[in-house]
Amino acid sequence: MSQAPHTRFRAFLTRWGWVLLVMGGILAVDQGTKAWIERAIPLGSGFAPISALDPYFMLVHWGNTGTAFGMLQGQGGVLATLALVLIVVILLFSRQLPVEHAAVRLCVGMILAGAIGNQIDRARLGHVTDFLLFQAPVSGRMLQFPAFNVADSCITVGVILMALLILRIDTRQTKQLSTVE
């Protein structure tokens, strides 16, 4: 009986160990880029790192007290609590996901790493540091996409990829069931 927990732990590491490494890498890049921005650019400022891309791409140092796309500004406490609940829910229900697919596990890791990265900011600074800003001329004025960061990118890409993967898996299972009948 003493081998059962050891065997389960080994199986967990086999399935999820590399995902934990990816998450660590994402967190390191996320926190490292935010720390660099916080040191290099005063809060509320920005510049075009490549003059040819000015004003289409800028590095900025903006504090976001809301969610993605600047929604729910000033709701830091509520958002921190919701993010913690989301992290716990993802961890609890990740067993229900088709984790035999490495890509689904990677998506879970990306989403969790992004959520944790932004939580670190909220706990440390009271806001999330956003620093990538894209703008485009539309009808004679500059349309500005909300500033974002590495964590935001990982959450967005992870959610979109997971949705596509789950749809693909579901479609395959439906086809298999219809062939059996």
C-alpha positions in Angstrom: 0.0 0.0 0.0 2.8 2.4 0.6 3.7 2.3 -3.1 0.3 3.6 -4.2 0.9 7.2 -3.2 4.4 7.1 -4.7 3.0 5.6 -7.9 0.3 8.2 -8.1 2.8 11.0 -7.5 5.0 9.6 -10.2 2.1 9.5 -12.6 1.2 13.1 -11.7 4.7 14.2 -12.4 4.8 12.3 -15.7 1.6 14.0 -16.8 2.0 17.4 -15.3 5.7 17.9 -14.5 6.6 19.5 -17.8 3.5 21.7 -17.5 4.8 23.0 -14.1 8.1 23.8 -15.8 6.3 25.7 -18.6 4.3 27.6 -16.0 7.5 28.5 -14.1 9.0 29.8 -17.4 5.9 31.8 -18.2 5.9 33.3 -14.7 9.6 34.1 -14.9 9.1 35.9 -18.3 5.9 37.7 -17.1 7.4 38.9 -13.8 10.8 39.7 -15.4 9.3 41.8 -18.2 7.1 43.7 -15.7 10.0 44.3 -13.4 12.0 45.7 -16.3 9.1 48.0 -17.4 8.7 49.2 -13.8 12.4 50.1 -13.6 12.8 51.5 -17.1 9.5 53.5 -17.7 7.8 55.8 -15.2 4.2 54.9 -14.4 1.8 56.4 -16.9 4.6 56.9 -19.6 5.7 55.1 -22.7 7.8 55.2 -25.8 8.2 53.5 -29.2 11.2 51.1 -28.9 11.5 51.1 -32.7 11.0 54.5 -34.2 9.6 53.1 -37.5 6.7 51.5 -35.5 5.8 54.8 -33.8 2.8 55.2 -33.1 1.6 51.7 -34.0 3.5 49.9 -31.2 4.7 51.3 -27.9 6.0 50.1 -24.6 4.1 51.7 -21.8 3.9 51.5 -18.1 0.3 51.5 -17.1 -1.3 50.3 -13.9 -4.5 48.4 -14.5 -6.8 48.0 -11.5 -9.4 46.2 -13.6 -9.6 43.1 -15.8 -8.6 42.5 -19.4 -9.5 45.4 -21.7 -9.7 47.7 -18.7 -13.1 46.5 -17.5 -14.1 46.7 -13.8 -11.6 49.4 -13.0 -11.0 50.0 -9.3 -12.4 46.6 -8.3 -9.0 45.2 -7.2 -10.2 43.3 -4.1 -13.1 41.7 -5.9 -10.9 40.8 -8.8 -8.2 39.3 -6.6 -10.8 37.2 -4.9 -12.3 36.1 -8.2 -8.9 35.2 -9.6 -8.1 33.1 -6.6 -11.4 31.3 -6.9 -10.8 30.8 -10.6 -7.3 29.3 -9.9 -8.8 26.9 -7.4 -11.7 26.0 -9.7 -9.3 25.3 -12.6 -7.1 23.1 -10.4 -10.1 21.2 -9.0 -11.8 20.7 -12.4 -8.7 20.1 -14.4 -9.3 16.4 -13.7 -12.5 16.6 -15.8 -10.6 17.9 -18.8 -9.3 15.5 -21.4 -5.8 15.7 -19.9 -4.6 12.7 -21.9 -3.9 15.4 -24.5 -0.7 17.2 -23.8 -2.0 20.3 -25.6 -4.9 20.6 -23.1 -2.5 20.3 -20.2 -0.4 23.1 -21.8 -3.5 25.3 -22.1 -4.3 24.7 -18.4 -0.7 25.7 -17.5 -0.8 28.8 -19.6 -4.1 30.0 -18.1 -2.9 29.2 -14.5 0.5 30.9 -15.1 -1.2 34.0 -16.5 -3.7 34.2 -13.6 -1.0 33.7 -11.0 1.3 36.3 -12.7 -1.4 38.9 -12.5 -2.3 37.9 -9.0 1.3 38.5 -8.0 1.0 42.1 -9.4 -2.2 42.8 -7.5 -0.8 41.5 -4.3 2.5 43.4 -4.8 1.4 46.6 -6.3 -2.4 46.9 -6.0 -2.7 46.8 -9.8 -1.5 44.8 -12.8 1.4 46.2 -14.8 0.4 46.4 -18.5 3.1 47.4 -21.0 2.4 46.3 -24.6 0.3 48.9 -26.5 -0.8 48.6 -30.2 -2.6 51.4 -32.1 -3.9 51.7 -35.6 -5.2 54.6 -37.7 -9.0 54.1 -38.4 -11.1 56.8 -40.1 -8.6 59.5 -39.4 -8.0 58.8 -35.7 -5.9 56.3 -33.7 -7.7 53.3 -32.5 -6.0 52.0 -29.4 -6.1 48.3 -28.4 -6.0 48.0 -24.6 -2.5 47.6 -23.2 -1.7 44.1 -22.0 1.2 42.0 -20.7 2.7 38.4 -21.0 0.2 37.0 -18.4 -2.8 38.5 -20.3 -1.5 36.9 -23.5 -1.1 33.5 -21.9 -4.6 33.6 -20.5 -6.1 34.6 -23.8 -4.2 32.2 -26.0 -4.7 29.4 -23.4 -8.5 29.9 -23.3 -8.8 30.1 -27.1 -6.7 27.1 -27.7 -8.4 25.1 -25.0 -11.8 25.9 -26.5 -10.7 24.9 -30.0 -9.1 21.7 -28.6 -12.1 20.7 -26.6 -14.4 21.3 -29.6 -12.1 19.2 -31.8 -12.0 16.4 -29.2 -15.8 16.6 -28.8 -16.2 16.4 -32.6 -14.0 13.4 -32.8 -15.9 11.6 -30.0 -19.2 12.4 -31.7 -18.0 11.0 -35.0 -16.7 7.8 -33.2 -20.1 7.3 -31.5 -22.0 7.8 -34.7 -19.8 5.2 -36.5 -20.4 2.7 -33.6 -24.1 3.0 -33.9 
